[in-house]
Structures are given as C-alpha cells and as structure tokens.
C-alpha cells in the first residue's frame, strides 16, 4: 500500500471541494498528485469543450475554476476543442436526437472561447488540441475496433438513452458514438484526469474504460462538478434560457443586475461555486441568513460585486453597483439611457425584439405576462399593445433595460 504524505492529502482535499472524484475519491487523487511530484511529471488535466454556441456563461466557469486550481499546483491543462464531436452533438441529458453542426459552425463558435476562458485561467500555458485532428483521420476499421470495446447494454445504462428507448423516442446510432469519441480523446491525449459536469458521468468514466482497453496502466480519474442553476434558481444555467443566463460577454451592468436577481437560497451556492470564499465564511453566511442577522440583499450585493469585479475590474463593478442602486433601489432611470426614434403604431412585441431587450417574441410575451414591461412607469398587460405617444416616453423592460422613445 502506498503511504500518502499529508501535503498531497491536503492538495486533494482542496481540489475535491464542491467536486466528486471517481472512482477512488480523495485518496486516489492524492496518490496521483504524489506520484506526479515524485516523478516530476505534471498530470495532464483534460477538459473537452464542444463549441456548440459562441459564448460561455458563469455555469461554464465552475469547471474552469477547478482547472485553475490544477494549474496552481503545476499541472498541465489540456483544452480539447471538440471539432469532431460537436458535429454530432452531446446527447447527455437530452430528450431527443441532437442536431449536428457543420464544420463551419464549429469553427465560428470556437473563435471566442479562449478569449473568454482567459478571464478565468491562464490559457497561454495550456495545451490546446482539436479532436478533429485524430477522429477525422480514423479508418473505418479503426472505428469498428473502437466500437467493439463497448456493448449496447453498457450504452443503455445511461439514463437518457434508457428513458428515450422506454418512451419510444428515436436514438440515432450516431449518438452512441459521441461518448465513444469523447472517451477515445482521453487515449489520444493521454489524460490523467478529466473534468466535467455531473451530466458527463457516463462519458468521462467511459474514458477510463477505453484507456484501459488501449493499454493505459493507470487510467484517468474523473472530477465532476455541479451544474450551476440559472438566475431562476431551478433550471441549470444555459443559453437555451437567456432570461436566466449570465454570459461572460454580458456588460458589467447586466452581469451585476442579473446576479442581484437570483433567489436568496442561491446566494451561498453562487459564492461557493463562483468565488474563492472560504468554507468558514460560507457557513457564516448560511447562519446569518437563517437567523436573520443579515439582510440577504446586502450579501447578494457583495456577491454581485465580487463576481462582476472578476470579469470587469473594480471600476466596472463599482459603476454597475452604483447604477443598480440608482435604478432599482432608488427607482431611478440610468444616466446613459438610449434614445430610440419610432413611429406610432409599433407593436410592443416587435419593438422589444428589435431593441434586443428580449431574444424572441415568446420571451417578450413572458415578460409582459410577468408585469415586466412599462411605459412611463405604467405596466403594459396587452399582448397586442401598440406604442402610441405625443411626447417622448420611457420604455422599461425588466429591472435593467430602458429606452427613451421619441418621434
């Protein structure tokens, strides 16, 4: 039995915060860390990214922050762009067949990824690879050999596949290849540890099996991170639900305002997953919220400033907080309100979309139903409302979006 030195138990415990380490937990992770140090061989830490959309959100940073911790301990980050796998689409957790992306869509969506990731970790020190470089070159015989290492019964242990099969929903054979391809990536880059969200449990553990099948003596460990809920506190953060998503490309004002809109029961979860707040402080915040000794709004203000400062600097966070207090707390209107020239008779639904206040008419309808659309402070309840005024008016959508309408 390997004797594990205390420093590596502490390192492993630190890395395992908010995470699930499979299959051997903290002890196996500590052994890998110790062996790495003793042999002066940095561990290769894999993160696969399918560029299915052009921008990242705070939910993505939960895993990215864990990568940063591995970097701090001197290990090699391998950022794997799924140029091949994105053309299939990850079926994990989905209830229907995923649409495939074209090569051009993958390349276009990947352009901004690393610029955004550099806000969290040192991308310049990472190894960047694209699985299209090896997967697109596999022969049909090699592909069959890979497929032969996994059974259909194994694939059907995935909850999403099993559920869809039971419900009579289609499952393309191509979708079986997604986890196989992701697993083979671990062989191609010789990964020691793979990071992912909890929805990647099957895919990442399959990587261990495939590495073993290809002869790796000590296959990768898997570190799974929680999926961050969106600002509604219910559904995981996703660009599919833009009204509850906080993008890394959001302005400081929008980022701050969205963070202030999270439910009170999400405050310490956001602190835990998105900041470096200590365990002791998290426990203190939970106790203060529970006994009423602190106003959750004040704690939320601290959270919003901390996260906004990380992505927009102190000046950006200070200005965003000032704007928020003015607009929301003091019922004011921003100083930098945009002026929009329109003619009477304009549909409110169309106007909200044209101003980019919402992403679609469906979202506009939900905003109106929730009482979030106002003209000069008066709520608009009619879905068929057309804008008509003599002098200028102020349109408000939600808590943070304003426009001065003029002829």
Buried (B, 14 or more C-beta within 10 A) or exposed (E): EEEBBEEBBEBBEEBBEEBEBBEEEBEBBBBBBBBBBEEEEBBBBBBBBBBBBBBBBBBBBBBBBBBBBBBEBEBBBBBBBBBBBBBBBBBBBEEEBBEEBEEEBBBEBBEBBBEBBEBBBEBEEBEEBBBBEBBEEBEEEEBEEBEEBBEEEBBEEBEBBEEBEEEEEEBBEBBBBBBBBBBBBBBBBEBBBBBBBBBBBBBBBBBBBBBBBBEBEEBBBBBBBBBBBBBBBEBBBBBEBBBBBBBBBBBBBBBBBBBBBBBEEBBBBBBBBBBEBEEEBBEBBEEBBEEEEBEBEEBBBBBBBBBBBBBBEEEBBBBBBEBBEBBBEEEEBBEEBEEBEBEEEBBBBEBBBEBEBBBEBEBBBEBBEEEBBBBEEEEBEEEEBEBEEEEEBBBBBBBBBBBBBEE
